[in-house]
Amino acid sequence: MLLLGSRVGVKLGASSGNGWGDIIGALVGSVLACPVGFVAGMWLVAWRLRVPHSLWRGIFGAVLGLVLVLLLAEPLRLNQDSRLMVTLLYLVPSVAALFGFNRPQHALPPTGSSKAL
């Protein structure tokens, strides 16, 4: 998924005339595709092993983690060290997706199970 996102980003950024568009597009595509691939991989494993999970909470965690890193980049001066920024752009959404994915929704009681006295 990461490679697919990079390739799509390169294609979208190639229309830029200055030559930097393909590099920026590849980075943006890979940063956006990594959490999607991570959640898809977790879903496949959980589906195969029949483990309770919450797909929507995993997606929400990935998006929240990505937004959190981008919003805190300037106050925490993450943009001063590009290695730290890139590491957190991949790590935080993946960990947030993992926590959200492993918090399954509470099971509802079966319908029609009320006891008549």
Protein Blocks (a to p, Z undefined) as FASTA:
>chain_A
ZZmmmmmmmmmmmmpmnlpmmmmmmmmmmmmmmmmmmmmmmmmmmmmnopacdfklmmmm
mmmmmmmmmmmmmmnommmpmklmmmmmmmmmmmmmmmmmmmccdddddehiaccZZ
